[in-house]
Amino acid sequence: MKAVICKTLGGPETLVVEDIPALKAGPGQIVIDVKAAGVNFPDLLIMQGKYQFKAPLPFSPGAEASGIVKSLGEGVTGFKPGDAVIAHMIWGAFAQEAVIEAKNATCMPAGMDFNVAAGFTVTYATSYHGLKDRAKLKKGETLLVLGAAGGVGLAAVELGKLMGARVIAAASSDGKLATCKRFGADVLINYETQDLREAIRAATDGRGVDVVYDPVGGKYSEPALRSLKWKGRHLVVGFAAGDIPKIPLNLALLKGCSIVGVFWGGFSRNEPKKDVANIAQLAAWIVEGKLKPMVSTTYPLARAGDALADLAARRVQGKAVLVV
């Protein structure tokens, strides 16, 4: 079977497509015939050796997939060959086959598209875990989303509206903000042309926001944190800007606010039952039409490097997916 292989640490240009032996399921695992695989920023970090987990070289990147169950390992129940499933992993999805832990798979609801199914787990599960489990976002609160047109950002905009929040979307171009508007954002801020803190103050009549969803980091984190209300929550999701900000901790004291880490991968491993329940809820909302994940671009498996390069250059709105 064909797989995208990372043999040396580096960027998207280092990837090659090779034939490798068919996979076998170990105890507690399933093998799926991959139909589509989502492309995510952590894939780049893992390839560069900069992520929390180090992949053994050579390996196939890719953290989420949709496909058909091919075989079951010892002790696996709840699935059978031929079942359509949504699956997540740390790496291994950029291939015609993937082996995954059965606990990290969910049956696809009838009528769900394979491309949508492959592209929502990392983004929507991260955002839902952040807003529901970590921020405990309440109806009527104000949510600020940084990097709002990216994968997790757009998911946070859509989920924030579904959960009853007033959503302020902040992004780097008017084109990206137009996408945020289509997904329900109430207020739009271009932080390349506007002063972020002043724009937030104007949008909230000086009251500030209840929750900041921050997958960007860099120079935008501190002004966003300074814009929190008393007892606000700043969700630390990632650092797409490249720089990890150094926050003056006296701000947390003065505002009585919380700086809260959102690490969906750790949540899915430590609390798998809650994670599966979250994913099942998200899938149900998608089938019901309450959520409409945006797959903006698809690529064939052989162009995985191009997909990752476009993601790194911030040319992707919503989600990019490899069609296998």
C-alpha positions in Angstrom: 0.0 0.0 0.0 1.1 3.6 -0.6 2.0 5.9 2.2 3.4 9.4 2.6 6.7 9.0 4.4 8.8 11.4 6.5 12.4 10.0 6.6 14.2 13.0 8.0 13.1 15.8 10.2 12.2 18.9 8.1 9.6 20.6 6.2 6.9 19.5 3.7 9.6 19.2 0.9 11.1 16.2 2.6 8.1 13.9 2.2 8.1 11.1 -0.3 5.4 8.6 -1.3 6.4 4.9 -1.2 5.0 1.4 -1.2 5.1 -0.2 2.2 3.7 -3.6 3.5 0.1 -3.8 4.4 -0.6 -3.1 8.1 -1.7 -5.6 10.8 -3.9 -4.8 13.8 -2.4 -5.6 17.2 -4.5 -6.2 20.4 -7.0 -3.4 20.9 -6.4 -2.0 17.4 -8.2 -1.7 14.1 -6.9 -1.3 10.5 -8.9 1.0 8.2 -8.8 1.6 4.5 -8.3 5.4 4.5 -10.7 7.4 2.4 -9.6 10.8 3.5 -7.2 12.4 6.0 -7.2 15.8 7.6 -4.2 18.1 7.4 -3.3 19.9 10.6 -0.6 22.3 12.0 0.7 19.7 14.5 1.6 17.5 11.6 4.2 20.1 10.6 5.5 20.3 14.2 5.9 16.6 14.4 7.8 16.5 11.1 10.2 19.2 12.5 10.6 17.4 15.8 9.0 20.4 17.6 5.9 18.7 19.0 5.2 17.2 22.4 5.6 13.7 21.0 8.5 12.5 18.9 7.8 10.2 16.0 10.2 7.4 15.3 11.7 7.8 11.8 10.6 6.9 9.2 6.9 7.5 9.8 3.8 8.7 8.0 2.3 12.0 9.3 -1.4 12.6 9.7 -3.5 12.7 12.9 -7.1 12.1 11.6 -8.8 10.0 9.0 -12.1 8.6 7.9 -12.3 5.2 6.3 -13.6 1.6 6.3 -12.7 -1.0 8.8 -10.5 -3.6 7.2 -9.5 -5.8 10.1 -9.8 -6.0 13.9 -7.1 -6.9 16.5 -7.6 -9.2 19.5 -10.1 -7.9 22.0 -11.8 -5.3 19.8 -15.6 -5.0 20.1 -18.1 -2.5 18.7 -16.7 -2.6 15.2 -16.8 -5.0 12.3 -15.1 -5.1 8.9 -17.0 -2.8 6.5 -17.9 -0.2 9.1 -17.3 3.4 8.2 -15.4 5.2 11.0 -13.9 8.4 12.1 -10.5 8.0 13.7 -7.7 10.1 15.3 -4.1 9.2 16.1 -0.8 11.1 16.6 0.5 10.1 13.2 -0.1 7.5 10.5 -3.1 8.9 8.5 -1.4 10.0 5.3 -1.6 6.5 3.8 -3.9 4.1 2.1 -4.2 2.2 5.4 -3.9 3.3 9.0 -3.7 1.3 12.2 -5.4 2.9 15.2 -6.4 2.2 18.7 -10.0 1.1 18.7 -10.8 3.5 21.6 -9.9 6.4 19.3 -12.5 5.5 16.6 -16.1 6.4 16.3 -18.7 5.0 13.8 -19.6 7.5 11.2 -23.3 8.6 11.2 -25.2 7.7 8.1 -25.0 10.4 5.5 -21.8 12.0 6.6 -19.3 12.8 3.9 -15.8 11.1 4.2 -14.0 14.4 3.6 -15.9 16.2 6.3 -15.5 13.3 8.6 -11.7 13.3 8.1 -11.4 17.0 8.7 -13.4 17.8 11.8 -12.0 15.8 14.7 -8.8 17.7 15.5 -10.3 21.1 14.8 -13.8 20.7 16.2 -12.9 18.4 19.0 -10.2 20.7 20.1 -12.5 23.7 20.0 -15.4 22.0 21.7 -13.2 20.6 24.5 -11.8 24.1 25.0 -15.1 25.9 25.0 -17.1 23.3 26.9 -14.7 21.5 29.2 -12.1 24.1 29.9 -13.7 27.5 29.5 -17.2 26.3 30.4 -18.6 28.9 28.0 -22.1 30.1 29.0 -24.9 31.4 26.8 -24.8 35.1 26.6 -21.0 35.4 27.2 -18.7 37.1 24.8 -16.0 35.0 23.1 -13.0 36.4 21.2 -11.4 34.0 18.7 -7.9 34.8 17.4 -6.8 33.3 14.1 -10.5 32.9 13.5 -10.4 31.8 9.9 -8.0 28.8 10.5 -9.1 25.3 11.2 -9.6 25.5 15.0 -10.5 29.2 14.9 -13.4 28.7 12.5 -14.6 25.7 14.5 -14.5 27.9 17.6 -16.5 30.6 15.9 -19.2 28.2 14.8 -19.3 26.3 18.1 -19.4 29.6 20.1 -22.5 30.7 18.2 -24.1 27.3 18.6 -23.4 27.5 22.4 -25.1 30.9 22.6 -22.1 33.2 22.8 -21.6 36.6 21.1 -18.5 35.9 19.0 -15.8 38.4 18.0 -13.6 37.0 15.2 -10.1 38.4 14.8 -8.0 37.5 11.7 -5.3 38.9 9.4 -7.3 39.8 6.3 -10.7 41.1 5.2 -11.1 38.0 3.1 -10.6 35.7 6.1 -13.0 37.8 8.1 -15.7 37.5 5.4 -15.4 33.7 5.9 -15.8 34.2 9.7 -18.9 36.3 9.0 -20.5 33.4 7.0 -19.9 31.1 10.0 -21.8 33.4 12.3 -19.3 35.9 13.8 -21.0 38.9 15.2 -18.0 41.3 15.2 -15.0 41.3 12.9 -11.5 42.6 13.7 -8.6 42.7 11.3 -5.6 42.7 13.6 -3.2 43.6 10.8 -4.8 46.9 10.2 -6.5 47.6 13.6 -5.3 47.9 17.1 -6.5 44.7 18.6 -7.1 46.0 22.2 -8.8 49.2 21.0 -11.0 47.3 18.6 -12.1 44.9 21.4 -12.8 47.8 23.7 -15.0 49.4 21.1 -16.8 46.1 20.3 -17.6 45.6 24.0 -18.3 49.2 25.1 -15.2 48.9 27.3 -16.4 45.8 29.2 -14.1 43.3 27.7 -14.6 39.6 26.8 -15.4 36.6 28.9 -13.3 34.1 27.0 -10.3 34.3 24.6 -9.7 31.4 22.3 -6.0 31.7 21.3 -4.4 29.3 18.8 -2.1 32.1 17.6 0.2 33.2 20.4 2.9 35.7 19.4 2.2 39.4 19.8 -1.6 39.0 20.0 -1.9 37.0 23.2 -1.1 39.8 25.7 -3.5 42.4 24.4 -6.2 39.7 24.2 -5.5 38.7 27.8 -5.6 42.4 28.9 -9.1 42.6 27.2 -10.6 40.0 29.5 -13.3 40.8 32.0 -13.0 40.0 35.7 -12.8 36.2 36.1 -12.4 35.8 32.3 -10.7 32.7 30.8 -7.8 32.8 28.3 -7.6 29.5 26.4 -4.1 28.6 25.3 -4.6 26.4 22.2 -1.4 26.8 20.2 1.2 29.1 18.7 0.6 29.4 15.0 2.5 32.7 15.0 5.6 30.8 15.9 6.5 32.7 19.1 5.4 31.5 22.6 4.4 34.7 24.4 5.8 35.5 27.9 2.8 36.8 29.8 3.1 39.0 32.9 1.5 36.9 35.6 0.4 39.9 37.5 -2.4 40.3 34.9 -4.0 37.1 36.1 -3.9 38.4 39.7 -5.3 41.8 38.8 -8.1 40.4 36.7 -8.9 37.4 38.7 -8.7 35.6 35.4 -7.7 32.1 34.4 -5.0 31.1 31.9 -6.2 27.7 30.8 -4.4 25.1 28.7 -6.3 23.3 25.9 -4.5 20.1 24.9 -7.0 17.9 23.1 -4.5 15.1 22.5 -3.9 14.8 26.2 -7.6 14.9 26.9 -8.4 12.2 24.4 -5.7 9.9 26.0 -6.5 10.6 29.6 -10.3 10.9 29.3 -11.2 8.8 26.2 -14.9 8.2 27.1 -15.5 11.9 27.5 -13.6 12.5 24.2 -15.7 9.9 22.3 -18.9 11.5 23.7 -17.8 14.9 22.5 -17.0 13.6 19.0 -20.3 11.8 18.8 -22.1 15.0 19.8 -20.2 17.0 17.1 -20.9 14.4 14.5 -24.6 14.5 15.4 -24.7 18.3 15.0 -23.0 18.0 11.6 -25.5 15.5 10.4 -28.3 17.7 11.7 -26.9 20.6 9.9 -26.2 22.6 13.0 -22.5 22.6 12.2 -21.1 22.9 8.7 -17.3 22.3 8.7 -15.5 24.0 5.9 -13.3 21.8 3.7 -11.9 24.5 1.5 -9.3 22.5 -0.3 -8.6 18.8 -1.2 -5.4 17.3 -2.4 -4.5 13.8 -3.7 -2.3 11.7 -1.4 0.8 12.4 -3.5 0.4 16.2 -2.9 0.6 15.9 0.9 3.6 18.2 0.9 1.8 20.9 -1.0 -1.1 20.7 1.5 1.2 21.1 4.4 3.1 24.0 2.7 -0.2 25.8 2.0 -1.1 25.3 5.7 2.2 26.7 6.9 1.9 29.7 4.6 -1.7 30.4 6.0 -3.2 30.0 2.6 -5.9 27.5 3.9 -9.2 28.7 5.4 -11.1 26.1 7.3 -9.7 22.7 6.6 -7.5 21.0 3.9 -8.0 17.3 3.4 -6.1 14.6 1.5 -8.4 12.4 -0.6 -7.0 8.9 -0.6 
